[in-house]
Amino acid sequence: MKTKSEIGIVKDMIEIYCTGMNHRKPCMDCDALFSYAEKRSLSCPHEEGKVFCSVCRIHCYDDIHREKIRDVMRYSSRRYFLKHPATTISHGMAVLKKKREEKAKRSPGA
């Protein structure tokens, strides 16, 4: 199930961020962010055909959580690549494919 995989990736990235920011373990803010992200992923209305939240047309996160998860992703992405290169490359290819499909839909005949 894609959602379980996505939740696992988000959990890993939040852990990388939390450790890198020298937060106290367990960090309540990071745990709360993960709980929020997990809840939003599990209630996603686009489960079928979904790629990743970053390329979704609607955003389920409120503004505060969206900015916080962006900070986490910005910090963790390079570090996650070093731990999980195959997953990172697979994610990048899926995102590029989805963006190309969206661009083709917007400009038919181009």
N, C-alpha and C positions, 0 to 999 in steps of 0.2 A: 504494500500500500504506500503510495507516494507521500501521503500526509505523514505517516510514521517516520519515514526517512527524512522528510523536511524538518520535523520536530527534533529529530536526533541531531541534525546539522545545527539548528538554532541553539540547542542545548550546549553542544560542543563550543560554539562560537561565543556564547555568553560566558561559559566557564573560562575560555581563553581571555576574554576581556576582564572578567572579575579578578582572575589571578594576575594579569598584567597591570591592573590598576591598584594592586596591593590591597584589595578589599579584605575585610575580615571574613573568615569563613565561619559559618555560612553567612553570606551577604544577603540581607533581606531584600534590598533593592533589586539585585540581580535575580534572586528567586522569584520575586514578584513580576519582574519583566518576563521571565521564562513562563510563568503561569499564564500571564496575559497572552503571550505569543502562542502558547499551546492551545488555549481556549479559542483564540481567533482562528487558528489553523483547523481545528476540529469542527468548527462551525462554518467553514468556508462554503459559500454557495456554488463555487466553481470547481468542485472536486474533480469532476470529469474533464479531462483535457487541460487541467491546470499545469502550468510549468512552475513558476515561483512567484511569490508575492511581489517581487521587485518589478515584474513585467505585467502585472495584473492591471486592468483598466480601472477597477474600483479598489479602494484601499479600505480595509477593515479596521485598521488601527486608528485610534484617535491621534491628534497632532502631537501630543506629548510623548506617547509611546512610539510613534513613527520616528520622531527625531532621536529618541534614545536608541532604538534598534538600528538606526543608521549609524550612530556613533559606534555601537558594538560591531557592526559589519565593517565599518571603515577600519577600525583597529584590528579586528580579528582576521580579516580576509587573507592577508599575506601569511600570517602565522598559521592559519588553518591549512593553507596550501602546503606548507612544509610538513604538516602532519598527515594530510590526506590529499595528495596530489591528484589521484585518479578521480575522486569525488569532485574536486574543484574544477578540473578540466571538463568533466561531464556536465556540471552545472553551467559553466561558461558556454559550452556548445548548445545546451538546451535554451539558454537565454538568447543567444544570437539567432538561433532558428526561429524562436517565437517572435523576436523583433522583426526579422525578415518577413515572416508571415503577416504580421500586423501592417508592415509597410506596403506589402503587395495588396492587401485588402483596401487600404486607403487610396492607392493610386493604381486602379486596374488599367491594364493596357500599357503600363510603363515598363 
